Amino acid sequence: MTIEKIMAAIPHRKPMLLVDEIVEQSDDSIVCKKTFNADEFFFQGHYPDFPLVPGVILCECGAQAGAILLSSKVEGEGGVPVLTRMNDVRFKKMVRPGDTIQSEVQIDEIVSNAFFLSAKITCDGQLSVRFKFACSIASPE
């Protein structure tokens, strides 16, 4: 999927657009990639002598992948997927400048206007972060 299609699916823009590529997508799962360049805004202060991708940014990568997945479920309704909850967040491996992560997100359950998802973020084939999250669809007005 091109960056234009990604930007059409979710409202995020640079510097907070954290999906570079959609590797594959089905009705209930998606796989995305993001490469972290050395000039990302958060590396300046996290940490100058040992730059790391903040855990919250890694979680946001998974949430954005989930939002892209959900955008196909709410097409035509004009809503925007909004993160409402994160559970069972586990950080396992540090991600550094130059690393490419893969975000694998799947829909576990849909209840009315609530979507429950699971995310797994890997780097070089190793688990970096795993978490569960929920989204609801917010009106764009």
C-alpha positions as CSV (number, residue, x, y, z in Angstrom):
1,M,0.0,0.0,0.0
2,T,1.4,3.4,-0.9
3,I,1.9,6.2,1.6
4,E,-1.0,8.1,-0.1
5,K,-3.3,5.2,0.7
6,I,-2.0,5.0,4.2
7,M,-2.7,8.7,4.7
8,A,-6.2,8.3,3.2
9,A,-6.9,5.5,5.8
10,I,-5.8,7.4,8.9
11,P,-5.5,11.1,9.9
12,H,-1.9,10.9,11.1
13,R,0.8,13.0,9.4
14,K,4.5,13.6,9.9
15,P,6.1,13.6,12.3
16,M,3.5,11.3,13.9
17,L,2.8,9.1,10.9
18,L,4.5,5.9,12.1
19,V,3.6,3.5,9.3
20,D,5.8,3.3,6.2
21,E,4.4,0.3,4.4
22,I,1.5,-2.2,4.5
23,V,3.1,-5.6,3.9
24,E,-0.2,-7.6,4.0
25,Q,-3.8,-7.1,5.0
26,S,-6.9,-9.3,5.4
27,D,-10.3,-8.6,6.9
28,D,-9.1,-9.2,10.5
29,S,-5.4,-8.7,10.4
30,I,-2.6,-6.4,9.1
31,V,1.2,-6.4,8.9
32,C,3.0,-3.0,8.6
33,K,6.6,-1.8,8.6
34,K,8.3,1.3,9.9
35,T,12.0,2.2,9.7
36,F,13.3,4.6,12.3
37,N,15.6,7.2,10.8
38,A,18.3,8.8,12.9
39,D,16.7,12.2,12.5
40,E,13.3,11.2,14.2
41,F,12.3,14.0,16.6
42,F,12.2,11.9,19.7
43,F,15.9,10.7,19.4
44,Q,17.1,14.2,20.4
45,G,16.0,13.7,24.0
46,H,15.5,9.9,24.3
47,Y,18.5,9.6,24.8
48,P,21.2,11.8,23.2
49,D,24.1,9.4,24.0
50,F,22.1,6.2,23.6
51,P,19.1,6.9,21.3
52,L,16.1,4.5,21.8
53,V,12.6,4.5,20.3
54,P,10.3,5.3,23.2
55,G,8.0,2.5,24.2
56,V,5.0,4.8,23.7
57,I,6.1,5.3,20.1
58,L,6.3,1.6,19.5
59,C,2.8,1.2,20.9
60,E,1.6,4.0,18.7
61,C,3.0,2.1,15.6
62,G,0.8,-0.8,16.5
63,A,-2.2,1.4,17.2
64,Q,-1.8,3.1,13.8
65,A,-1.6,-0.2,12.1
66,G,-4.8,-1.2,13.9
67,A,-6.4,2.1,12.8
68,I,-5.6,1.4,9.2
69,L,-7.1,-2.1,9.5
70,L,-10.3,-0.6,11.1
71,S,-10.6,2.1,8.5
72,S,-11.9,-0.5,6.0
73,K,-14.5,-1.5,8.6
74,V,-15.9,2.1,8.9
75,E,-15.6,3.3,5.3
76,G,-18.4,5.6,4.4
77,E,-19.3,6.2,8.0
78,G,-16.9,9.2,8.4
79,G,-15.6,8.0,11.7
80,V,-12.0,7.9,13.0
81,P,-10.6,5.0,15.0
82,V,-9.5,6.3,18.5
83,L,-7.4,4.4,21.0
84,T,-9.4,3.9,24.2
85,R,-7.4,1.3,26.2
86,M,-4.2,-0.6,26.3
87,N,-3.7,-3.7,28.4
88,D,-0.9,-6.2,29.1
89,V,1.9,-4.1,27.6
90,R,5.2,-6.0,27.6
91,F,8.5,-4.5,26.4
92,K,11.1,-7.1,25.4
93,K,13.7,-5.6,23.0
94,M,15.0,-2.1,22.5
95,V,14.6,-0.4,19.1
96,R,17.4,1.9,17.9
97,P,17.9,4.4,15.0
98,G,18.1,2.5,11.7
99,D,16.0,-0.4,12.9
100,T,12.9,-1.6,11.0
101,I,10.0,-2.9,13.0
102,Q,7.1,-5.0,11.8
103,S,3.7,-4.5,13.4
104,E,1.3,-7.4,13.3
105,V,-2.2,-6.5,14.5
106,Q,-5.3,-8.6,14.6
107,I,-8.9,-8.0,15.5
108,D,-9.9,-10.3,18.4
109,E,-13.5,-9.1,18.9
110,I,-16.0,-6.5,17.8
111,V,-18.8,-5.4,20.1
112,S,-21.0,-2.7,18.7
113,N,-18.8,0.3,18.2
114,A,-15.8,-1.2,20.1
115,F,-13.0,-3.1,18.6
116,F,-10.6,-5.2,20.6
117,L,-7.2,-5.9,19.1
118,S,-3.8,-7.6,19.7
119,A,-0.5,-6.2,18.6
120,K,2.9,-7.8,18.2
121,I,5.9,-5.6,17.3
122,T,9.1,-7.3,16.2
123,C,12.5,-6.1,15.2
124,D,15.0,-8.4,13.4
125,G,12.6,-11.3,14.0
126,Q,12.6,-10.7,17.8
127,L,9.7,-9.6,19.9
128,S,10.0,-5.9,20.9
129,V,6.5,-5.2,22.3
130,R,3.3,-7.1,22.7
131,F,0.0,-5.6,23.9
132,K,-3.8,-5.6,23.6
133,F,-5.8,-2.5,22.9
134,A,-9.3,-1.3,22.2
135,C,-10.6,1.4,19.8
136,S,-13.9,3.0,19.3
137,I,-15.0,5.1,16.3
138,A,-15.2,8.8,17.0
139,S,-17.1,11.3,14.9
140,P,-14.7,13.6,13.0
141,E,-16.7,16.7,14.0
